[in-house]
């Protein structure tokens, strides 16, 4: 289970069965209206930023496990 937080709006979503990287990519894509899950890795992986304890994509962030 991964909790993802939108730092711009404070909205939180929870994803089951995804890594933190997959969860932030999913949240970012779905927030933009893209529900084509098979495209996420190819389209959004370059936008993922890894920090020491967090990972983010756009305004969405999650704690690393």
Order of alpha helices (4+ residues) and beta strands (2+ residues): beta-beta-alpha-alpha-beta-beta-beta
